């Protein structure tokens, strides 16, 4: 499933690894 949030994850990763970790953890929890 491709969602806008998934597309935002790479942006956060490029912006800040710390933010990516937070999003990744949130995504895992949501899944």
PDB file of N, H, CA, C and O in Angstrom:
ATOM      1  N   UNK A   1       0.838  -1.203   0.000  1.00  0.00           N
ATOM      2  CA  UNK A   1       0.000   0.000   0.000  1.00  0.00           C
ATOM      3  C   UNK A   1       0.877   1.259   0.000  1.00  0.00           C
ATOM      4  O   UNK A   1       1.709   1.449   0.887  1.00  0.00           O
ATOM      5  N   UNK A   2       0.679   2.097  -0.990  1.00  0.00           N
ATOM      6  H   UNK A   2       0.003   1.942  -1.711  1.00  0.00           H
ATOM      7  CA  UNK A   2       1.480   3.318  -1.078  1.00  0.00           C
ATOM      8  C   UNK A   2       0.671   4.505  -0.574  1.00  0.00           C
ATOM      9  O   UNK A   2      -0.377   4.835  -1.131  1.00  0.00           O
ATOM     10  N   UNK A   3       1.158   5.136   0.471  1.00  0.00           N
ATOM     11  H   UNK A   3       2.008   4.868   0.923  1.00  0.00           H
ATOM     12  CA  UNK A   3       0.436   6.259   1.072  1.00  0.00           C
ATOM     13  C   UNK A   3       1.314   7.506   1.088  1.00  0.00           C
ATOM     14  O   UNK A   3       2.538   7.391   1.044  1.00  0.00           O
ATOM     15  N   UNK A   4       0.722   8.682   1.150  1.00  0.00           N
ATOM     16  H   UNK A   4      -0.273   8.775   1.186  1.00  0.00           H
ATOM     17  CA  UNK A   4       1.482   9.940   1.212  1.00  0.00           C
ATOM     18  C   UNK A   4       2.502   9.933   2.348  1.00  0.00           C
ATOM     19  O   UNK A   4       3.585  10.507   2.234  1.00  0.00           O
ATOM     20  N   UNK A   5       2.135   9.275   3.443  1.00  0.00           N
ATOM     21  H   UNK A   5       1.256   8.809   3.536  1.00  0.00           H
ATOM     22  CA  UNK A   5       3.032   9.211   4.602  1.00  0.00           C
ATOM     23  C   UNK A   5       4.307   8.470   4.215  1.00  0.00           C
ATOM     24  O   UNK A   5       5.405   8.860   4.613  1.00  0.00           O
ATOM     25  N   UNK A   6       4.155   7.393   3.432  1.00  0.00           N
ATOM     26  H   UNK A   6       3.263   7.077   3.108  1.00  0.00           H
ATOM     27  CA  UNK A   6       5.314   6.616   3.002  1.00  0.00           C
ATOM     28  C   UNK A   6       6.267   7.490   2.193  1.00  0.00           C
ATOM     29  O   UNK A   6       7.486   7.372   2.314  1.00  0.00           O
ATOM     30  N   UNK A   7       5.701   8.363   1.371  1.00  0.00           N
ATOM     31  H   UNK A   7       4.710   8.459   1.273  1.00  0.00           H
ATOM     32  CA  UNK A   7       6.518   9.260   0.550  1.00  0.00           C
ATOM     33  C   UNK A   7       7.192  10.309   1.424  1.00  0.00           C
ATOM     34  O   UNK A   7       8.258  10.821   1.082  1.00  0.00           O
ATOM     35  N   UNK A   8       6.566  10.626   2.554  1.00  0.00           N
ATOM     36  H   UNK A   8       5.700  10.211   2.832  1.00  0.00           H
ATOM     37  CA  UNK A   8       7.108  11.636   3.462  1.00  0.00           C
ATOM     38  C   UNK A   8       8.257  11.069   4.288  1.00  0.00           C
ATOM     39  O   UNK A   8       9.119  11.814   4.753  1.00  0.00           O
ATOM     40  N   UNK A   9       8.267   9.762   4.466  1.00  0.00           N
ATOM     41  H   UNK A   9       7.566   9.157   4.088  1.00  0.00           H
ATOM     42  CA  UNK A   9       9.316   9.118   5.264  1.00  0.00           C
ATOM     43  C   UNK A   9      10.708   9.390   4.682  1.00  0.00           C
ATOM     44  O   UNK A   9      11.599   9.799   5.426  1.00  0.00           O
ATOM     45  N   UNK A  10      10.924   9.176   3.373  1.00  0.00           N
ATOM     46  H   UNK A  10      10.199   8.843   2.769  1.00  0.00           H
ATOM     47  CA  UNK A  10      12.245   9.457   2.790  1.00  0.00           C
ATOM     48  C   UNK A  10      12.663  10.912   2.991  1.00  0.00           C
ATOM     49  O   UNK A  10      13.842  11.197   3.199  1.00  0.00           O
ATOM     50  N   UNK A  11      11.705  11.826   2.930  1.00  0.00           N
ATOM     51  H   UNK A  11      10.747  11.594   2.761  1.00  0.00           H
ATOM     52  CA  UNK A  11      11.999  13.247   3.127  1.00  0.00           C
ATOM     53  C   UNK A  11      12.508  13.476   4.539  1.00  0.00           C
ATOM     54  O   UNK A  11      13.481  14.201   4.748  1.00  0.00           O
ATOM     55  N   UNK A  12      11.853  12.861   5.498  1.00  0.00           N
ATOM     56  H   UNK A  12      11.062  12.273   5.329  1.00  0.00           H
ATOM     57  CA  UNK A  12      12.269  12.999   6.886  1.00  0.00           C
ATOM     58  C   UNK A  12      13.644  12.394   7.099  1.00  0.00           C
ATOM     59  O   UNK A  12      14.449  12.906   7.877  1.00  0.00           O
ATOM     60  N   UNK A  13      13.904  11.295   6.395  1.00  0.00           N
ATOM     61  H   UNK A  13      13.251  10.879   5.763  1.00  0.00           H
ATOM     62  CA  UNK A  13      15.203  10.638   6.528  1.00  0.00           C
ATOM     63  C   UNK A  13      16.320  11.539   6.012  1.00  0.00           C
ATOM     64  O   UNK A  13      17.386  11.642   6.618  1.00  0.00           O
ATOM     65  N   UNK A  14      16.056  12.186   4.889  1.00  0.00           N
ATOM     66  H   UNK A  14      15.190  12.103   4.397  1.00  0.00           H
ATOM     67  CA  UNK A  14      17.053  13.087   4.307  1.00  0.00           C
ATOM     68  C   UNK A  14      17.207  14.333   5.177  1.00  0.00           C
ATOM     69  O   UNK A  14      18.294  14.898   5.297  1.00  0.00           O
ATOM     70  N   UNK A  15      16.085  14.750   5.784  1.00  0.00           N
ATOM     71  H   UNK A  15      15.201  14.291   5.687  1.00  0.00           H
ATOM     72  CA  UNK A  15      16.104  15.945   6.622  1.00  0.00           C
ATOM     73  C   UNK A  15      16.828  15.655   7.932  1.00  0.00           C
ATOM     74  O   UNK A  15      17.786  16.339   8.292  1.00  0.00           O
ATOM     75  N   UNK A  16      16.352  14.619   8.644  1.00  0.00           N
ATOM     76  H   UNK A  16      15.574  14.063   8.351  1.00  0.00           H
ATOM     77  CA  UNK A  16      16.972  14.270   9.921  1.00  0.00           C
ATOM     78  C   UNK A  16      16.752  12.798  10.219  1.00  0.00           C
ATOM     79  O   UNK A  16      15.624  12.308  10.176  1.00  0.00           O
ATOM     80  N   UNK A  17      17.832  12.101  10.520  1.00  0.00           N
ATOM     81  H   UNK A  17      18.749  12.500  10.555  1.00  0.00           H
ATOM     82  CA  UNK A  17      17.729  10.676  10.803  1.00  0.00           C
ATOM     83  C   UNK A  17      16.878  10.449  12.043  1.00  0.00           C
ATOM     84  O   UNK A  17      16.148   9.461  12.129  1.00  0.00           O
ATOM     85  N   UNK A  18      16.971  11.351  12.988  1.00  0.00           N
ATOM     86  H   UNK A  18      17.564  12.153  12.918  1.00  0.00           H
ATOM     87  CA  UNK A  18      16.214  11.220  14.229  1.00  0.00           C
ATOM     88  C   UNK A  18      14.710  11.229  13.932  1.00  0.00           C
ATOM     89  O   UNK A  18      13.950  10.448  14.504  1.00  0.00           O
ATOM     90  N   UNK A  19      14.297  12.116  13.038  1.00  0.00           N
ATOM     91  H   UNK A  19      14.914  12.751  12.573  1.00  0.00           H
ATOM     92  CA  UNK A  19      12.880  12.200  12.661  1.00  0.00           C
ATOM     93  C   UNK A  19      12.453  10.913  11.976  1.00  0.00           C
ATOM     94  O   UNK A  19      11.346  10.420  12.196  1.00  0.00           O
ATOM     95  N   UNK A  20      13.338  10.368  11.143  1.00  0.00           N
ATOM     96  H   UNK A  20      14.237  10.768  10.964  1.00  0.00           H
ATOM     97  CA  UNK A  20      13.022   9.140  10.422  1.00  0.00           C
ATOM     98  C   UNK A  20      12.795   7.998  11.395  1.00  0.00           C
ATOM     99  O   UNK A  20      11.871   7.203  11.225  1.00  0.00           O
ATOM    100  N   UNK A  21      13.634   7.917  12.407  1.00  0.00           N
ATOM    101  H   UNK A  21      14.385   8.563  12.544  1.00  0.00           H
ATOM    102  CA  UNK A  21      13.495   6.861  13.412  1.00  0.00           C
ATOM    103  C   UNK A  21      12.147   6.968  14.099  1.00  0.00           C
ATOM    104  O   UNK A  21      11.490   5.961  14.365  1.00  0.00           O
ATOM    105  N   UNK A  22      11.742   8.196  14.384  1.00  0.00           N
ATOM    106  H   UNK A  22      12.276   9.013  14.168  1.00  0.00           H
ATOM    107  CA  UNK A  22      10.459   8.415  15.051  1.00  0.00           C
ATOM    108  C   UNK A  22       9.312   7.979  14.150  1.00  0.00           C
ATOM    109  O   UNK A  22       8.376   7.321  14.604  1.00  0.00           O
ATOM    110  N   UNK A  23       9.385   8.349  12.868  1.00  0.00           N
ATOM    111  H   UNK A  23      10.146   8.884  12.499  1.00  0.00           H
ATOM    112  CA  UNK A  23       8.341   7.978  11.907  1.00  0.00           C
ATOM    113  C   UNK A  23       8.330   6.467  11.703  1.00  0.00           C
ATOM    114  O   UNK A  23       7.271   5.844  11.623  1.00  0.00           O
ATOM    115  N   UNK A  24       9.521   5.894  11.621  1.00  0.00           N
ATOM    116  H   UNK A  24      10.381   6.400  11.685  1.00  0.00           H
ATOM    117  CA  UNK A  24       9.630   4.453  11.397  1.00  0.00           C
ATOM    118  C   UNK A  24       8.994   3.697  12.558  1.00  0.00           C
ATOM    119  O   UNK A  24       8.287   2.710  12.355  1.00  0.00           O
ATOM    120  N   UNK A  25       9.251   4.165  13.767  1.00  0.00           N
ATOM    121  H   UNK A  25       9.825   4.967  13.931  1.00  0.00           H
ATOM    122  CA  UNK A  25       8.700   3.519  14.952  1.00  0.00           C
ATOM    123  C   UNK A  25       7.172   3.670  14.969  1.00  0.00           C
ATOM    124  O   UNK A  25       6.445   2.742  15.322  1.00  0.00           O
ATOM    125  N   UNK A  26       6.709   4.859  14.581  1.00  0.00           N
ATOM    126  H   UNK A  26       7.300   5.613  14.295  1.00  0.00           H
ATOM    127  CA  UNK A  26       5.276   5.132  14.552  1.00  0.00           C
ATOM    128  C   UNK A  26       4.597   4.260  13.498  1.00  0.00           C
ATOM    129  O   UNK A  26       3.504   3.739  13.720  1.00  0.00           O
ATOM    130  N   UNK A  27       5.257   4.107  12.347  1.00  0.00           N
ATOM    131  H   UNK A  27       6.145   4.530  12.166  1.00  0.00           H
ATOM    132  CA  UNK A  27       4.704   3.299  11.258  1.00  0.00           C
ATOM    133  C   UNK A  27       4.606   1.838  11.702  1.00  0.00           C
ATOM    134  O   UNK A  27       3.612   1.162  11.437  1.00  0.00           O
ATOM    135  N   UNK A  28       5.640   1.370  12.371  1.00  0.00           N
ATOM    136  H   UNK A  28       6.448   1.919  12.586  1.00  0.00           H
ATOM    137  CA  UNK A  28       5.656  -0.016  12.832  1.00  0.00           C
ATOM    138  C   UNK A  28       4.529  -0.250  13.830  1.00  0.00           C
ATOM    139  O   UNK A  28       3.883  -1.298  13.822  1.00  0.00           O
ATOM    140  N   UNK A  29       4.303   0.735  14.684  1.00  0.00           N
ATOM    141  H   UNK A  29       4.827   1.586  14.691  1.00  0.00           H
ATOM    142  CA  UNK A  29       3.244   0.631  15.692  1.00  0.00           C
ATOM    143  C   UNK A  29       1.876   0.642  15.017  1.00  0.00           C
ATOM    144  O   UNK A  29       0.959  -0.074  15.421  1.00  0.00           O
ATOM    145  N   UNK A  30       1.758   1.476  13.973  1.00  0.00           N
ATOM    146  H   UNK A  30       2.502   2.058  13.645  1.00  0.00           H
ATOM    147  CA  UNK A  30       0.484   1.575  13.247  1.00  0.00           C
ATOM    148  C   UNK A  30       0.203   0.266  12.509  1.00  0.00           C
ATOM    149  O   UNK A  30      -0.937  -0.192  12.436  1.00  0.00           O
ATOM    150  N   UNK A  31       1.265  -0.321  11.968  1.00  0.00           N
ATOM    151  H   UNK A  31       2.191   0.051  12.028  1.00  0.00           H
ATOM    152  CA  UNK A  31       1.098  -1.573  11.241  1.00  0.00           C
ATOM    153  C   UNK A  31       0.744  -2.689  12.212  1.00  0.00           C
ATOM    154  O   UNK A  31       0.560  -3.833  11.798  1.00  0.00           O
TER     155      UNK A  31
END
